[in-house]
Amino acid sequence: MNGSGTTQEQIAGLTDEQAVLVLRIVVEHDRLAVPAEEWASGQDYFNEAVAASHLDSYAPPTGVDYTDGDLARAALAYHAESSEESADVIDQAIIYTNNPGERFGLETLALGGLVLAVLQTDFQLKRDDQGNWHFELHKKAISDATLARLITTFIGHFTNSGK
């Protein structure tokens, strides 16, 4: 399977719980570094980083809330478009989550850190020398719509009440 079509449809069909589990499996499988400490210290400054990075245009309309599953699905859709190998890993993770059996303990990884792990070469939360928080965005050859959906969902999830 590839990053468009079937994989994207499967991602869209995941429940919130399944989407978060699939994202955890993908991050673990790909051995992506989860910037947990950076995320924990920077999360309190999220709104400041959004404003300083001029990402306000990606903010969702007032009252639009995003669940953990919405954010996980957006991150998975983005990751699936990054390479055929990533899409294949996501396909396998979806198969795993849909089959009953033993699950390993990935529940402890924070969702924000997981999303940043998928994006870390593209979208980083940083603090400058003056102590101000901002995002740095380095775009890969991924569709603008997929990236925009992920950024909007990410911002919306952590600025609105849908946490």
N, C-alpha and C positions, 0 to 999 in steps of 0.2 A: 504494500500500500504506500501511498505517498502523502505529502503534506497538504495536498488539496483534496477535495472530494471526500472520500470515505473516512479518512482520519478526522477531518474537520467535522463531518456529520456525527461521528462517534463522540467526539469531544462535546459537541453541542447537546448530545443526548444524555450526558452524565448527570447524575444527581449532584447536589452540592457536596455531599460526603464523598462520593466516588471521585469527583474532580480533584478535591484536595488530596485524597489518597494517591491518585494517579500522578499528580504533580510531585508528591513526596517520593514516590517510587522512581520517577524519572530523574529527579535531582540526585537521589542515592545511586541509581544505576550509572549515571553519567559522571558521578563523583565530582559534582559541581560544588565548589566551596560556598558554604552558606555564611554570609557575612552577618552572623547573629549579633555580635557585639556592636558593629557599626549601625545595624538596624535598630537595636535597642536604644542606643544613645541618640540616634538621629530622629527617631519616631516622634519625639516631643517637639521637634522643630520642622515637622513635615510641611505645615502650611507656609512657614517662612521660606522653606526651600522651593516650594511650588511658585510662590510669588517672585522670589529672587531669580528663578530660572526662566521666568516668563512662560510658564506652562499653564497659566490661568485659562487660556483658550481651550485647554483640554478638560477643564473642570466640568462635571456634569451639571445639568440644570438643578436648581434648588429642589429638594424633595426626592430626587432620584437616589435610591440607595442600592448599594451593591453588596451581595453576600460574599462569604468566603468562597463559595462555589463559583460565583460569577468571576471573581478575580482569578481563581485557579484555572477556569476554562479559558479566559483571555490569555493567560500566560502559556497554557498548553497550545492554544491555537498559534500563538507567536512562535513558540519553540518548534512546532511541527513544520512551519514554513521555513525554518532555518536550514534544514537539510533533510534528505530522504532518510538518513540514519536516525535522526531525531524522531521523525514521524513513525518509523518502525518501532523504536523503543516505546513511544506512546501507545501504539497499537498493542504491543505486548503487555504493557501495564494495564490497559483497559481490559484485555482478556483476563489478566490476573485478578483484577478487582471484581469482575463479573462472575468469577468461579468461587464457590464456597471452599473454605479450607483455612489453613493457618495463615495468619497475617503477621508480618514482623513489625516491631514497634517503631514506626516512623512518626507516630502521632506527636512526638515531642518537638518536632521542628516547626518553628513559627512560620505562618503563612507569608508574612512580609519578607522574611529572610529567604524563603523558597522562591518567591517571585524575583527578588533581587539576584538570587543565584542563577536563575535562567537568563536574566538580563545583564549580569555583571559586566560583560564586555561592552554593553550598549548603553546602560542607564545606571549611573552611580550617584548615590547620595554622599556628598562631600562637605567638609567644613573648611572654609578658607582661613587665612592667617588672622583675619579680624574676628573670627569666631562665628561668621555667618554661614548658614546652611544653604546649599543649592544642589541642583541636579546637574550632572553632565550627561549629555546624550550623544552617543556615537552610533549613527544609523548603519545597519547592515543592509544588504539587498533583500529586504523583506517588504511586503506591500505596505504602503502608507496607511491603508485602512486598518490592517491588522495591528500595526504599531500604535496608531491613534486610539483604537479600541482598547488596547492594553493600558496605555497611559491614562485614558479617561477612567477606566475601571479601577486602576491602581489609586489614582487621586481620589476618585469618588468613594472608594472603599474606606480609605483612611481619613477622609475629611467629613463625610456624612455619617449618619447614624447606622449604616448597614454593616458595621464592624463585626 
